[in-house]
Amino acid sequence: MQHVLVIDKNKMFLMPCHPARARELLRKGKAAVYKRFPFRIILKEKSGGDVQDLEVKLDPGSKTTTIALVAEFQQGNGCLGRRAYSPWTGHKKYTSLQGGQCFYLGKASHQLCSSIRDGGASNLIRYATGGRLKAFGLPVSFWSGGRTTYNRMNQSYGKSHWLDAVCVGATGGSVHIPPGLQPLHVSAMGRGPRQTCRVDKHGFLRTSAASIRVVNGCKTGDLVKALVKKGKKPGTYVGRVSVRKSGSFNIKTEAGTIQGIAWKHCSLLQRADGYNYYRGDSVSSST
């Protein structure tokens, strides 16, 4: 079962709670929805509270980096939350630090070269991230990928980036993951180009600067929910919106892009923050 992030009235993080507890707080008016992705509630009256020691585990990669939040309970270590970032936006930056290129390998060895580059990027990311974390004064440890694979396979968990993050290190050998737990995938989408006008191949302007960025309360990148009851495209659609001055929007959902949705069917869920969110597959077992 997915745990819910909780903050107090001063917007300080508390321990995540069970979804049933979150629903009870919302029903009684003691909390309100602060953010939908990742889902977070804010307590209206409580300030501060006891928090439990948590272990943040990272499994860095050249294209996907996963983060798992693990707490120790009486029945063993339990995964409270996890976040998967894809793609890793610093991939090109870190690979550029390696220096040199394998020109002598030729085209036939391009795939091998790519694997070496990805491995080097992962190592650079791991040590760079660890160096930054040490600045907080908290204990930081490094573990091999072989230990992670051993822990995951010994517990009969299937191969997955976020499961690798949960199984990192000594405490990863005994982790309880409730069935149905889903990772949250976060992709950096940016906040739109800085170029105000498009140009042709010669560099001359071929469009004018956009004069309207907000249309009927929505702007491109916002997360919306569209409820279409009749017409050619009936259904419920949730995703990032691309606005048009005409009021006919496009909504990018997990299943694909739905074009031509009227603005009157859309309700705003969350303002654009530069990221795209979606739920991944639930936990699977290799047995």
Rosetta blueprint (number, residue, H / E / L):
1 M L
2 Q L
3 H L
4 V E
5 L E
6 V E
7 I E
8 D L
9 K L
10 N L
11 K L
12 M L
13 F E
14 L L
15 M L
16 P L
17 C E
18 H L
19 P H
20 A H
21 R H
22 A H
23 R H
24 E H
25 L H
26 L H
27 R H
28 K L
29 G L
30 K L
31 A E
32 A E
33 V E
34 Y E
35 K E
36 R E
37 F L
38 P L
39 F E
40 R E
41 I E
42 I E
43 L E
44 K L
45 E L
46 K L
47 S L
48 G L
49 G L
50 D L
51 V L
52 Q L
53 D L
54 L E
55 E E
56 V E
57 K E
58 L E
59 D E
60 P L
61 G L
62 S L
63 K L
64 T L
65 T E
66 T E
67 I E
68 A E
69 L E
70 V E
71 A E
72 E E
73 F E
74 Q L
75 Q L
76 G E
77 N E
78 G E
79 C E
80 L E
81 G E
82 R E
83 R E
84 A E
85 Y E
86 S L
87 P L
88 W L
89 T L
90 G L
91 H H
92 K H
93 K H
94 Y H
95 T H
96 S H
97 L L
98 Q L
99 G L
100 G L
101 Q L
102 C L
103 F H
104 Y H
105 L H
106 G L
107 K H
108 A H
109 S H
110 H H
111 Q H
112 L H
113 C H
114 S H
115 S H
116 I H
117 R H
118 D H
119 G H
120 G H
121 A H
122 S H
123 N H
124 L H
125 I H
126 R H
127 Y H
128 A H
129 T H
130 G H
131 G H
132 R H
133 L H
134 K H
135 A L
136 F L
137 G L
138 L L
139 P L
140 V L
141 S L
142 F L
143 W L
144 S L
145 G H
146 G H
147 R H
148 T H
149 T H
150 Y H
151 N H
152 R H
153 M H
154 N H
155 Q L
156 S L
157 Y E
158 G L
159 K L
160 S L
161 H H
162 W H
163 L H
164 D H
165 A H
166 V H
167 C L
168 V L
169 G L
170 A H
171 T H
172 G H
173 G H
174 S L
175 V E
176 H E
177 I L
178 P L
179 P L
180 G L
181 L L
182 Q L
183 P L
184 L E
185 H E
186 V E
187 S E
188 A E
189 M L
190 G L
191 R L
192 G L
193 P L
194 R L
195 Q L
196 T L
197 C L
198 R L
199 V E
200 D L
201 K L
202 H L
203 G L
204 F L
205 L E
206 R L
207 T L
208 S L
209 A L
210 A L
211 S L
212 I L
213 R L
214 V E
215 V E
216 N L
217 G L
218 C E
219 K E
220 T L
221 G L
222 D L
223 L E
224 V E
225 K E
226 A E
227 L E
228 V E
229 K L
230 K L
231 G L
232 K L
233 K L
234 P L
235 G E
236 T E
237 Y E
238 V E
239 G E
240 R E
241 V E
242 S E
243 V L
244 R L
245 K L
246 S L
247 G L
248 S E
249 F E
250 N E
251 I E
252 K E
253 T E
254 E L
255 A L
256 G E
257 T E
258 I E
259 Q E
260 G E
261 I E
262 A E
263 W H
264 K H
265 H H
266 C E
267 S E
268 L E
269 L E
270 Q E
271 R L
272 A L
273 D L
274 G L
275 Y E
276 N E
277 Y E
278 Y E
279 R E
280 G L
281 D L
282 S L
283 V L
284 S L
285 S E
286 S L
287 T L
